[in-house]
Amino acid sequence: MNLNATLIAQMFVFLILAWFTMKFVWPPLISALDERTKKIADGLAAADKGKMEFEAIHKQIEQELMNVRNEGQQRIAKAKECALIMADEIKRNAQSEAVDIIRQAKIEAEQQVIKIRDTLRKDVAVLAVKGAEQILKREIDQNTHAAILNKLKAEL
């Protein structure tokens, strides 16, 4: 055999192998690589989409958290305001009750003073009558007695 014939035969086999590889081997490899590239691209897109969704949800959660904080602060402020209003109302009620109690005590004290004065007048009148009776050594009748007592009450 000749060197040229061997070279030509090897070249012919190489071309058949290259054609066979391009016809039957490369297309599944290329499609597998394309499919893998597509899966990777889809995965990256899904990751980007997930990241965007995560950021959107994170922002939404932060906004809701701020809303809840603000609402909590508003409720605390309302509770403080209600507490102050209730404290003022309780204070006003206590002050009005104290004024009523003092007024009632003054009225009762005045009534007791009047009672004590009346009792004192009667006692003084009785003592005066007894003193006058002992001085005169005689009994005064009932009408005269009442007149003298009334006169003493008026004078006292």
RAWO-V876744 format. One record per run of one state. SS is the DSSP state (H for helix, E for strand, L for the rest). FROM is the first residue (numbers start at 1). TO is the last residue. If there is no record, write none. Layout:
ss: <SS & SS>
from: <FROM & FROM>
to: <TO & TO>
This chain:
ss: <L & H & L & H & L>
from: <1 & 3 & 137 & 142 & 156>
to: <2 & 136 & 141 & 155 & 156>
